[in-house]
Amino acid sequence: MAANGQTKEGIDGPTNPMVTPLLTDLYQFTMAYAYWKAGKHNDRAVFDLYFRRNPFGGEYTVFAGLEECIKLIANFRFSEDEIAFIKETLPTSCEDGFYDYLRGLDCSDVEIHAISEGFVVSPKIPLLRVEGPVAVAQLLETPLVNLINYASLVATNAARHRFVAGKSKLLLEFGLRRAHGPDGGIGASKYCYMGGFDATSNVAAGKLFGIPLRGTHSHAFVSSFMSPDEITEKSLHSSDGSHVCEDFVGSAQAWLNKLKRSNLLGGIFGETNQSELAAFASYALAFPNNFLALVDTYDVMRSGIPNFCAIALALHDLGYKAVGIRLDSGDLAYLSCEARNFFKTIEKEFGVPDFGKTNITASNDLNEETLDALNKQGHEVDAFGIGTHLVTCYAQPALGVVFKLVEINNQPRIKLSEDVSKVSIPCKKRSYRLYGKEGYPLVDLMTGENETPPKAGERILCRHPFNESKRAYVIPQQVEELMKCYWPGRSGKVREELPPLKVIRERCIKHLEQMRPDHMRRLNPTPYKVSVSAKLYDFIHFLWLNEAPVGELQ
């Protein structure tokens, strides 16, 4: 470990300091001891990390969490304190030689091949292939599953929200206060940004990952003011510094009176809440270039919108442009349309350029369903602030990532089950994505490690891993190998670099756009096909029959 906290490979430790070799299940240590006791701890094993079903009833998943996995692997070493705790925890019959073994343990004999972070992935396809001493690989199982499970789930949730909202809308992640603890909050901000959100309210995540930050004020700020008389410093310099408005509050009140007398706006509102006007004026004096007001503390159309417009017009007189409003309750479709009409009327009557395009942000416990409903009703919202349902993955709490042994000492292994979906696909494999004429992915294909790779323009038989009648010939226009070496260990292979978060986000957006629309739709999406080669299909079923006990009837 270098003095700056990096390994010699230049890889920092995990973002969360709780991610250590002890972040695992007890049975990983009991198995490690049993392997060591039997002299099997250095047997060369291959494990696949994958999931069995796409989340949220969809047909795609965004792969996330790889960077944190590699950070763990690069820095995987036991401290003396950790070894002492393990010794206290395991039975006293465990020999001291095992703890000496743990002292020398790292991941230098481990190889990690993985799909690149941000890719769209499918069930059964290995996201990570872990190859190394069986005891070390087992000690890695729980933390790797933990680091990928939530990351991929919340990134997928973000991508689904983005798909429903559409490309043109600004999506803001506001979930920190409702997230599952500090780590859930930090992880949600990172992976929602990766999945297509534009910004977060989470300041710590902004510092850690360079995610753009957004936020204004709460209802408490508005209701903390009692009257405009509370504002003692009322002056505001113009945006170009050429002159000073000595009474900005008075200017706003003058505009409010003009709006009341307007022929086009007459009758929409009467006396607005003056404490709300005071709060808006105070915020505008503090942030004249970034004034965005929460307008539903008292009454949106009779107070919040007129008060906002009065402040915005007073700012306009001084050369500033108000950012917009936020709606946090009520009928968001109706209120956004009414607010838009109000803004357009002001632009028309008072000749204020682009006032009709003033930004409208909506929050209030939004999720996929409410976004879809707003689209169907018709709305004028430009940006959505989404929290609870997004970061808690309320619609589905876990992805169900698994970690299965597929080879030991070059001998393929299979895990059988009466539930076919839980049968593992044996041996070390390679994975490919086959693209059709229109540029959309057609199918993901797994082959044995030593099979001839599929080639563009050549006909390939793709088979369902377990259903013999499901098969098709595919002539791909493009073939993309999915797995790359992200941790070579001592193999001498070239290590794939970990890109910055912004690059991963761009990759994610690109891959989501490549997917066929019927695979992406919310309801009844067309299943995306995952297949195996003819050779791998034959081998799976040979091994299945070889390992399954034969029943006997009497």
C-alpha positions as CSV (number, residue, x, y, z in Angstrom):
1,M,0.0,0.0,0.0
2,A,1.4,3.4,-1.0
3,A,1.5,6.3,1.5
4,N,-1.4,8.1,-0.3
5,G,-3.8,5.2,0.4
6,Q,-3.4,3.7,-3.1
7,T,-2.1,0.3,-4.1
8,K,0.9,0.1,-6.4
9,E,-1.7,-0.2,-9.2
10,G,-3.0,3.3,-8.3
11,I,-6.3,2.0,-7.1
12,D,-7.8,3.8,-4.0
13,G,-9.5,1.8,-1.2
14,P,-13.3,1.5,-1.2
15,T,-15.4,4.6,-0.8
16,N,-17.0,3.3,2.3
17,P,-14.4,2.5,5.0
18,M,-16.7,-0.3,6.4
19,V,-15.9,-2.3,3.2
20,T,-13.1,-4.5,4.6
21,P,-12.4,-8.2,4.5
22,L,-14.6,-8.6,7.5
23,L,-17.7,-7.4,5.5
24,T,-18.7,-11.0,4.9
25,D,-20.8,-13.8,6.3
26,L,-19.4,-16.0,9.0
27,Y,-19.7,-19.1,6.9
28,Q,-17.2,-17.7,4.5
29,F,-14.6,-18.0,7.3
30,T,-15.8,-21.4,8.4
31,M,-15.5,-22.7,4.8
32,A,-12.1,-21.1,4.4
33,Y,-10.9,-22.9,7.5
34,A,-12.3,-26.2,6.3
35,Y,-10.7,-25.7,2.9
36,W,-7.4,-24.9,4.6
37,K,-7.7,-27.9,7.0
38,A,-8.3,-30.2,4.0
39,G,-5.4,-28.7,2.0
40,K,-7.9,-27.5,-0.6
41,H,-7.6,-23.7,0.0
42,N,-5.4,-23.2,-3.0
43,D,-7.5,-25.2,-5.4
44,R,-8.1,-23.1,-8.5
45,A,-11.8,-22.2,-8.6
46,V,-14.0,-20.2,-11.0
47,F,-17.1,-18.4,-9.7
48,D,-19.8,-16.6,-11.8
49,L,-21.6,-13.6,-10.2
50,Y,-25.0,-13.0,-11.9
51,F,-28.7,-12.5,-11.2
52,R,-31.7,-14.6,-12.2
53,R,-34.5,-12.1,-13.0
54,N,-34.6,-8.5,-14.2
55,P,-36.0,-6.2,-11.6
56,F,-39.3,-4.1,-11.6
57,G,-41.0,-6.5,-14.1
58,G,-38.6,-5.2,-16.8
59,E,-36.4,-6.7,-19.4
60,Y,-33.1,-4.9,-18.7
61,T,-30.7,-4.2,-15.8
62,V,-27.9,-1.6,-15.6
63,F,-24.7,-3.1,-14.2
64,A,-23.2,-1.0,-11.5
65,G,-20.8,-1.4,-8.5
66,L,-17.8,-2.8,-10.4
67,E,-15.4,0.1,-9.4
68,E,-16.1,-0.5,-5.7
69,C,-15.5,-4.3,-6.2
70,I,-12.1,-3.7,-7.8
71,K,-11.2,-1.2,-5.0
72,L,-12.0,-3.9,-2.5
73,I,-10.0,-6.6,-4.4
74,A,-7.0,-4.3,-4.9
75,N,-6.9,-3.5,-1.1
76,F,-7.9,-6.9,0.3
77,R,-5.7,-7.6,3.3
78,F,-6.4,-8.6,6.9
79,S,-5.1,-6.3,9.7
80,E,-3.9,-7.8,13.0
81,D,-7.0,-6.5,14.7
82,E,-9.2,-8.2,12.2
83,I,-7.3,-11.5,12.5
84,A,-7.6,-11.3,16.3
85,F,-11.4,-10.8,16.0
86,I,-11.7,-13.8,13.6
87,K,-9.7,-15.9,16.1
88,E,-12.1,-14.9,18.9
89,T,-15.1,-15.8,16.7
90,L,-14.1,-19.2,15.4
91,P,-14.0,-22.3,17.6
92,T,-10.9,-22.6,19.8
93,S,-10.1,-25.9,18.0
94,C,-9.1,-23.9,14.9
95,E,-5.3,-24.2,14.4
96,D,-3.0,-21.1,14.6
97,G,-1.6,-22.0,11.2
98,F,-4.9,-20.8,9.6
99,Y,-4.4,-17.3,11.1
100,D,-0.9,-17.2,9.7
101,Y,-2.4,-18.1,6.3
102,L,-4.8,-15.2,6.6
103,R,-1.9,-12.8,7.4
104,G,-0.4,-13.4,4.0
105,L,-3.6,-13.4,2.1
106,D,-4.3,-10.9,-0.7
107,C,-5.9,-11.0,-4.2
108,S,-2.6,-11.3,-6.2
109,D,-3.6,-14.8,-7.4
110,V,-7.2,-13.7,-8.3
111,E,-8.3,-12.8,-11.8
112,I,-11.5,-10.7,-12.3
113,H,-13.2,-10.5,-15.7
114,A,-16.3,-8.4,-15.8
115,I,-18.8,-6.6,-18.0
116,S,-18.0,-2.9,-18.1
117,E,-19.9,-0.8,-15.5
118,G,-22.9,1.0,-17.0
119,F,-23.7,-1.7,-19.6
120,V,-27.2,-3.0,-20.0
121,V,-27.2,-6.7,-18.8
122,S,-29.5,-9.7,-18.6
123,P,-30.2,-12.6,-16.3
124,K,-27.8,-15.6,-16.3
125,I,-25.0,-13.7,-18.1
126,P,-22.0,-13.5,-15.7
127,L,-21.4,-9.9,-14.6
128,L,-18.2,-10.9,-12.9
129,R,-16.0,-14.0,-13.2
130,V,-13.8,-14.6,-10.2
131,E,-11.0,-17.0,-10.7
132,G,-8.5,-17.8,-8.0
133,P,-7.8,-19.9,-4.9
134,V,-11.1,-21.2,-3.7
135,A,-10.8,-20.0,-0.1
136,V,-10.0,-16.4,-1.3
137,A,-12.8,-16.4,-3.8
138,Q,-15.3,-17.5,-1.1
139,L,-14.1,-14.7,1.2
140,L,-14.9,-12.3,-1.6
141,E,-18.4,-13.6,-2.3
142,T,-20.5,-11.7,0.2
143,P,-18.9,-8.3,-0.3
144,L,-19.0,-8.6,-4.1
145,V,-22.6,-9.5,-4.0
146,N,-23.4,-6.7,-1.6
147,L,-21.5,-4.1,-3.7
148,I,-23.3,-5.0,-6.9
149,N,-26.8,-5.9,-5.7
150,Y,-28.0,-2.4,-4.6
151,A,-25.8,-0.5,-7.0
152,S,-27.3,-2.3,-10.1
153,L,-30.8,-2.2,-8.6
154,V,-30.9,1.6,-8.0
155,A,-29.1,2.4,-11.3
156,T,-31.8,0.4,-13.1
157,N,-34.5,2.2,-11.1
158,A,-33.0,5.5,-12.2
159,A,-32.8,4.4,-15.8
160,R,-36.5,3.4,-15.7
161,H,-37.5,6.7,-14.3
162,R,-35.5,8.4,-17.0
163,F,-37.2,6.4,-19.7
164,V,-40.7,7.3,-18.5
165,A,-39.8,11.0,-18.0
166,G,-38.2,11.3,-21.4
167,K,-34.8,12.7,-22.5
168,S,-35.8,16.4,-22.3
169,K,-36.7,16.5,-18.6
170,L,-34.3,17.4,-15.9
171,L,-34.2,14.6,-13.2
172,L,-33.0,15.5,-9.7
173,E,-32.3,12.9,-7.0
174,F,-33.7,14.1,-3.7
175,G,-33.6,10.9,-1.7
176,L,-30.9,11.3,1.0
177,R,-33.2,11.8,3.9
178,R,-35.3,8.7,3.1
179,A,-32.3,6.5,2.0
180,H,-31.3,3.4,4.0
181,G,-28.7,5.0,6.1
182,P,-25.6,7.1,5.0
183,D,-24.2,4.4,2.7
184,G,-27.6,3.9,1.0
185,G,-27.8,7.7,0.5
186,I,-24.3,8.1,-0.9
187,G,-24.7,5.0,-3.1
188,A,-28.1,6.1,-4.4
189,S,-26.8,9.5,-5.5
190,K,-23.8,7.9,-7.3
191,Y,-25.8,5.2,-9.1
192,C,-28.8,7.3,-9.9
193,Y,-26.5,9.8,-11.6
194,M,-25.0,6.8,-13.5
195,G,-28.5,5.7,-14.5
196,G,-29.4,9.0,-16.1
197,F,-30.3,11.5,-13.4
198,D,-28.8,15.0,-13.9
199,A,-28.1,16.1,-10.3
200,T,-28.5,15.4,-6.6
201,S,-29.3,17.3,-3.5
202,N,-26.6,15.2,-1.6
203,V,-23.7,17.5,-0.9
204,A,-21.4,14.6,0.3
205,A,-22.0,12.7,-3.0
206,G,-21.3,15.9,-4.9
207,K,-17.9,16.2,-3.2
208,L,-17.0,12.5,-3.5
209,F,-18.1,11.9,-7.1
210,G,-18.3,15.3,-8.8
211,I,-22.1,15.0,-9.3
212,P,-23.9,18.4,-10.0
213,L,-25.8,19.7,-7.0
214,R,-29.3,21.2,-6.9
215,G,-31.5,22.5,-4.2
216,T,-33.2,25.7,-3.0
217,H,-35.3,26.0,0.2
218,S,-38.0,24.2,2.2
219,H,-41.4,25.1,3.5
220,A,-39.8,25.9,6.9
221,F,-37.8,28.7,5.3
222,V,-41.0,30.2,3.9
223,S,-43.0,29.9,7.1
224,S,-40.2,31.2,9.2
225,F,-41.0,34.7,7.9
226,M,-43.8,36.8,9.4
227,S,-43.7,40.0,7.4
228,P,-41.7,42.0,4.9
229,D,-40.7,44.3,7.8
230,E,-38.3,41.6,9.0
231,I,-36.0,42.3,6.0
232,T,-33.6,45.0,7.1
233,E,-31.2,45.0,4.2
234,K,-33.4,45.6,1.1
235,S,-31.0,46.9,-1.4
236,L,-29.7,44.9,-4.4
237,H,-27.2,45.8,-7.1
238,S,-28.1,45.3,-10.7
239,S,-26.5,42.3,-12.4
240,D,-24.0,44.6,-14.3
241,G,-23.2,46.6,-11.1
242,S,-24.3,49.9,-12.8
243,H,-26.9,50.9,-10.2
244,V,-28.6,49.9,-7.0
245,C,-32.2,49.2,-6.2
246,E,-32.5,50.6,-2.6
247,D,-35.8,48.9,-1.8
248,F,-36.0,45.6,-3.6
249,V,-39.0,44.5,-1.5
250,G,-40.9,47.7,-2.4
251,S,-40.1,47.0,-6.1
252,A,-41.6,43.5,-5.8
253,Q,-44.7,44.8,-4.0
254,A,-45.1,47.4,-6.8
255,W,-45.0,44.5,-9.4
256,L,-47.5,42.5,-7.3
257,N,-49.9,45.5,-7.5
258,K,-49.4,45.7,-11.3
259,L,-50.3,41.9,-11.6
260,K,-53.4,42.4,-9.5
261,R,-54.6,45.2,-11.9
262,S,-53.8,43.2,-15.0
263,N,-56.8,42.7,-17.3
264,L,-55.6,39.2,-18.3
265,L,-54.7,38.1,-14.8
266,G,-57.6,39.8,-13.0
267,G,-59.6,37.6,-10.7
268,I,-57.0,34.8,-10.4
269,F,-55.8,36.1,-7.0
270,G,-56.4,38.8,-4.5
271,E,-54.3,39.5,-1.4
272,T,-51.3,37.2,-1.4
273,N,-49.6,36.0,1.8
274,Q,-47.1,38.7,2.6
275,S,-44.9,36.5,4.8
276,E,-44.4,34.3,1.8
277,L,-43.5,37.4,-0.3
278,A,-41.0,38.3,2.4
279,A,-39.4,34.8,2.3
280,F,-39.1,34.9,-1.5
281,A,-37.7,38.4,-1.4
282,S,-35.1,37.4,1.3
283,Y,-34.1,34.4,-0.8
284,A,-33.8,36.5,-4.0
285,L,-31.6,39.0,-2.2
286,A,-29.3,36.2,-1.1
287,F,-29.3,34.4,-4.5
288,P,-30.4,36.8,-7.3
289,N,-28.9,34.6,-10.0
290,N,-30.4,31.4,-8.6
291,F,-33.8,32.3,-7.4
292,L,-36.1,29.2,-7.4
293,A,-39.1,29.4,-5.1
294,L,-41.2,26.6,-3.4
295,V,-44.7,28.0,-4.1
296,D,-47.1,25.6,-2.3
297,T,-46.6,26.6,1.4
298,Y,-50.0,28.4,1.5
299,D,-51.8,28.4,-1.9
300,V,-50.1,27.9,-5.2
301,M,-52.3,30.0,-7.6
302,R,-53.6,32.6,-5.1
303,S,-50.3,33.3,-3.4
304,G,-47.2,31.3,-4.4
305,I,-47.2,32.0,-8.1
306,P,-48.1,35.7,-7.9
307,N,-45.5,36.3,-5.2
308,F,-42.9,34.4,-7.2
309,C,-43.7,36.4,-10.3
310,A,-43.5,39.7,-8.5
311,I,-40.0,38.8,-7.2
312,A,-39.0,37.5,-10.6
313,L,-40.1,40.7,-12.4
314,A,-38.3,42.9,-9.8
315,L,-35.2,40.8,-10.5
316,H,-35.7,41.2,-14.2
317,D,-35.7,45.0,-13.8
318,L,-32.2,44.6,-12.4
319,G,-31.0,42.3,-15.2
320,Y,-31.4,39.0,-13.4
321,K,-33.4,36.0,-14.6
322,A,-35.3,33.9,-12.0
323,V,-34.7,30.1,-12.3
324,G,-38.3,29.0,-11.6
325,I,-40.7,27.4,-9.2
326,R,-41.1,24.1,-7.4
327,L,-44.4,22.4,-6.8
328,D,-44.4,19.9,-3.9
329,S,-48.1,19.1,-3.4
330,G,-51.5,19.1,-5.1
331,D,-52.5,18.2,-8.6
332,L,-49.1,18.6,-10.3
333,A,-50.5,18.3,-13.9
334,Y,-53.2,20.9,-13.3
335,L,-51.0,23.3,-11.3
336,S,-48.1,23.1,-13.7
337,C,-50.4,24.0,-16.6
338,E,-52.0,26.9,-14.7
339,A,-48.6,28.2,-13.7
340,R,-47.3,27.9,-17.3
341,N,-50.4,29.9,-18.5
342,F,-49.7,32.5,-15.8
343,F,-46.1,32.9,-17.0
344,K,-47.1,33.1,-20.6
345,T,-49.6,35.8,-19.8
346,I,-47.0,37.9,-18.1
347,E,-44.6,37.5,-21.0
348,K,-47.4,38.7,-23.4
349,E,-48.7,41.5,-21.3
350,F,-45.5,43.0,-19.9
351,G,-43.1,42.1,-22.7
352,V,-40.7,40.0,-20.6
353,P,-38.7,37.8,-23.0
354,D,-38.9,34.0,-22.3
355,F,-40.9,34.5,-19.1
356,G,-43.4,31.9,-20.4
357,K,-40.6,29.4,-20.4
358,T,-39.8,29.8,-16.7
359,N,-38.7,26.4,-15.2
360,I,-41.3,24.4,-13.3
361,T,-40.0,21.6,-11.0
362,A,-42.2,19.1,-9.4
363,S,-41.6,16.8,-6.4
364,N,-43.9,15.1,-3.9
365,D,-43.3,11.3,-3.6
366,L,-42.9,10.7,-7.4
367,N,-42.3,7.4,-8.9
368,E,-42.5,5.6,-12.3
369,E,-46.3,5.4,-12.2
370,T,-46.9,9.0,-11.3
371,L,-44.6,10.1,-14.1
372,D,-46.4,8.0,-16.5
373,A,-49.8,9.3,-15.3
374,L,-48.6,12.9,-15.6
375,N,-47.5,12.2,-19.2
376,K,-51.0,10.8,-20.0
377,Q,-52.8,13.7,-18.3
378,G,-50.6,16.4,-19.9
379,H,-48.3,18.6,-17.8
380,E,-45.9,21.5,-18.1
381,V,-43.2,20.2,-15.7
382,D,-39.6,20.8,-16.8
383,A,-37.8,19.0,-14.0
384,F,-38.7,16.3,-11.5
385,G,-37.2,15.9,-8.0
386,I,-37.6,12.2,-7.0
387,G,-36.6,10.7,-3.7
388,T,-38.2,7.9,-1.6
389,H,-39.4,5.5,-4.3
390,L,-36.2,6.0,-6.3
391,V,-33.5,5.5,-3.6
392,T,-35.3,2.8,-1.5
393,C,-36.2,0.9,-4.7
394,Y,-39.7,0.7,-3.2
395,A,-41.1,-1.4,-6.0
396,Q,-38.5,-4.2,-5.5
397,P,-36.1,-4.3,-2.5
398,A,-33.3,-6.5,-3.9
399,L,-31.9,-7.7,-7.3
400,G,-31.1,-11.2,-6.2
401,V,-27.5,-11.5,-7.2
402,V,-25.9,-14.9,-6.8
403,F,-22.3,-16.3,-6.8
404,K,-22.0,-19.8,-8.1
405,L,-19.0,-22.2,-8.5
406,V,-18.7,-23.2,-12.1
407,E,-15.3,-24.8,-12.2
408,I,-12.7,-26.3,-9.8
409,N,-9.2,-27.4,-10.8
410,N,-10.4,-27.3,-14.5
411,Q,-13.3,-29.5,-13.7
412,P,-16.7,-27.9,-14.6
413,R,-19.3,-27.9,-11.8
414,I,-23.1,-27.5,-11.9
415,K,-25.7,-26.6,-9.2
416,L,-28.9,-28.4,-9.8
417,S,-32.4,-27.6,-8.5
418,E,-36.0,-28.7,-9.1
419,D,-36.5,-25.0,-10.0
420,V,-34.9,-24.8,-13.4
421,S,-34.2,-21.1,-13.0
422,K,-31.8,-21.9,-10.2
423,V,-29.7,-24.4,-12.2
424,S,-26.3,-22.8,-12.8
425,I,-24.5,-22.8,-16.2
426,P,-21.2,-24.7,-15.7
427,C,-17.6,-24.0,-16.8
428,K,-15.6,-20.9,-17.6
429,K,-17.4,-19.0,-20.3
430,R,-17.2,-16.1,-22.7
431,S,-20.2,-13.8,-23.4
432,Y,-21.1,-11.9,-26.5
433,R,-23.7,-9.5,-27.6
434,L,-25.0,-10.0,-31.1
435,Y,-26.4,-7.0,-33.0
436,G,-28.9,-7.0,-35.9
437,K,-29.2,-4.9,-39.0
438,E,-30.9,-1.9,-37.3
439,G,-28.1,-1.7,-34.7
440,Y,-30.2,-3.1,-31.9
441,P,-28.9,-6.0,-29.7
442,L,-30.7,-9.2,-30.8
443,V,-29.4,-11.7,-28.2
444,D,-26.6,-12.3,-25.6
445,L,-24.7,-15.5,-26.2
446,M,-22.6,-17.6,-23.8
447,T,-20.0,-20.0,-25.1
448,G,-17.3,-22.2,-23.6
449,E,-14.0,-20.5,-22.9
450,N,-12.2,-22.3,-25.7
451,E,-14.9,-22.2,-28.4
452,T,-14.4,-20.3,-31.6
453,P,-15.8,-16.8,-31.1
454,P,-18.9,-15.8,-33.2
455,K,-18.2,-13.6,-36.1
456,A,-20.2,-10.9,-37.8
457,G,-22.0,-12.2,-41.0
458,E,-21.7,-15.9,-39.9
459,R,-24.8,-17.9,-39.0
460,I,-24.8,-19.0,-35.3
461,L,-27.2,-21.4,-33.6
462,C,-28.4,-19.8,-30.4
463,R,-30.1,-22.1,-27.9
464,H,-32.1,-21.5,-24.7
465,P,-30.0,-23.0,-21.9
466,F,-32.7,-25.3,-20.6
467,N,-35.6,-25.4,-23.1
468,E,-34.7,-27.6,-26.1
469,S,-37.4,-26.3,-28.3
470,K,-36.3,-22.7,-28.0
471,R,-33.5,-22.1,-30.6
472,A,-32.8,-19.8,-33.5
473,Y,-30.1,-19.1,-36.1
474,V,-28.7,-15.6,-35.9
475,I,-26.6,-13.8,-38.5
476,P,-25.2,-10.9,-36.5
477,Q,-24.1,-7.6,-38.2
478,Q,-21.8,-6.9,-35.2
479,V,-20.4,-9.0,-32.4
480,E,-19.3,-7.5,-29.1
481,E,-17.5,-9.5,-26.4
482,L,-18.9,-8.4,-23.0
483,M,-16.2,-9.4,-20.5
484,K,-12.9,-7.7,-20.0
485,C,-10.1,-8.2,-17.5
486,Y,-10.4,-5.7,-14.7
487,W,-8.0,-7.4,-12.3
488,P,-5.3,-9.6,-13.9
489,G,-3.6,-10.8,-10.7
490,R,-0.4,-12.5,-11.7
491,S,-1.6,-13.6,-15.1
492,G,0.2,-10.8,-17.0
493,K,-3.0,-9.8,-18.8
494,V,-3.6,-6.1,-19.5
495,R,-5.8,-4.5,-16.8
496,E,-8.8,-2.5,-18.1
497,E,-8.8,0.9,-16.5
498,L,-11.6,2.1,-14.4
499,P,-13.2,5.2,-16.1
500,P,-14.5,8.3,-14.3
501,L,-18.2,8.3,-13.2
502,K,-19.2,10.7,-15.9
503,V,-17.8,8.4,-18.6
504,I,-19.7,5.4,-17.1
505,R,-22.9,7.5,-17.1
506,E,-22.4,8.4,-20.8
507,R,-21.8,4.7,-21.6
508,C,-25.0,3.8,-19.7
509,I,-27.1,6.3,-21.5
510,K,-25.6,5.1,-24.9
511,H,-26.4,1.5,-24.2
512,L,-29.9,2.2,-23.0
513,E,-30.5,4.1,-26.2
514,Q,-29.3,1.1,-28.2
515,M,-32.0,-1.2,-26.8
516,R,-35.0,-1.9,-28.9
517,P,-38.0,0.1,-27.6
518,D,-40.2,-3.0,-27.0
519,H,-37.6,-4.3,-24.6
520,M,-37.7,-1.0,-22.7
521,R,-41.4,-0.4,-22.3
522,R,-42.9,-0.4,-18.8
523,L,-45.7,-2.8,-19.3
524,N,-45.3,-6.3,-20.9
525,P,-41.9,-5.7,-22.4
526,T,-40.7,-8.2,-25.0
527,P,-38.3,-10.6,-23.4
528,Y,-34.7,-10.1,-24.3
529,K,-33.1,-13.4,-25.3
530,V,-30.2,-14.9,-23.5
531,S,-28.7,-18.0,-25.1
532,V,-25.9,-20.5,-25.2
533,S,-24.0,-22.0,-28.1
534,A,-24.9,-25.5,-29.3
535,K,-21.7,-26.9,-27.8
536,L,-22.4,-25.4,-24.4
537,Y,-26.0,-26.5,-24.5
538,D,-24.9,-30.1,-25.1
539,F,-22.4,-29.9,-22.3
540,I,-24.8,-28.4,-19.8
541,H,-27.2,-31.3,-20.3
542,F,-24.5,-33.9,-20.3
543,L,-23.2,-32.7,-16.9
544,W,-26.8,-32.3,-15.6
545,L,-27.5,-36.0,-16.4
546,N,-24.1,-37.0,-15.0
547,E,-24.6,-35.3,-11.7
548,A,-28.3,-35.9,-11.0
549,P,-29.0,-39.0,-9.0
550,V,-31.1,-41.7,-10.8
551,G,-34.2,-42.6,-8.9
552,E,-35.4,-46.1,-8.2
553,L,-39.0,-47.3,-8.2
554,Q,-39.9,-50.4,-6.1
